[in-house]
């Protein structure tokens, strides 16, 4: 049986939300010191970026399809920023740990 990348992690207990709109918005808090991945689910298509002080744009952001849970690698201390593609929504960012 093949292992998915998300099979290597477990929930760390912290989930933050971002309200996506026509302006970039970031998580309120950086991910924890033992967090190296996050699972993201969005209610609408968004552009995402990851950094200590991120600003998502259509140019620098990765396209994330709505209703498609995806695991992304992050570094401890980073935040996640989101920008709507065409419609505002909610982005759920759940921290994962090993």
N, C-alpha and C positions, 0 to 999 in steps of 0.2 A: 504494500500500500504506500503510495506516495505521500510525503508530508508537505503540507502547505507552510509557508513562512509563519502564518498566524498560529500554527500548531506549536510553535516553539515558545510561545508567550502565554501568560495568564493575566487576567485583569488585575490592575494595581489598586482598584477601588476609587479612582478619581476620574470623573467625567465632567468636562466643561462644555459650555455651549457658546456659540458665536451666532449672532444674528447677521446674516449676510444681506448686503444692500449694495447700492451703487458706489459706496465708499468702502475701502478696505477696513476690516475690523479684526482684532486679534483676541485670543484668549486672555482673560484677566491675569492669569498666573502662568508662569513658566512650568514646564513639566518637571517632575521630581528628579532628584539626584541619581536615582536608580532606574530611570525611565529611558529606554532606548528605542521604543516603538509606540505608536498610537494607532488605534483603529478609528477611522472617521466615517461617519454616515451623515449625509446631507439630504434635506427635504427638497432641495432644488440644486441644479447644476451650479458649481462654483469653481473659481480658480483658488488654489491654495499655495501658500509658501510657508517655509519654516526658517526661523532665525531668532536671535535674541531680541530683536526689535523689528519684526517683519511687517512689510507692506505688500499685500497681494495686488498684482496687476494682471491684465490679460497677457502681457508680454513675459513677465517673470514667473507667473504662477503655473502650476500644473493643473490641467483640467480634471475635475472630479465629477463623475456622473451621479446624479441624484439616486437615492435608494440603492446604492451600490457600496456596501461596507468594504473598505480597503484598509490594509495595514501599511503604514509608512514608517520608515526608519527616521528617528530624531536623535538629537544629542541632549543630554541633561542640560536644563536651563533654557532650552529653546521654547518659543511660543509658536502658535499656529495662527496665520492670518487667512481670511477668506474674503473673496469679492464675488458678488453675484455675476452670473453670465447674462441672464435676462430677467429673472424674477427673484425677489428676496425670499429667504427661508431661514431655516435653522440648521446649523452644523454642530454635530455632536462629536466631541474629541475625547476618546477614552484611553487613558494611559495603560500601557502594558508593561509587565516585568517578566523576568525569567524565573 
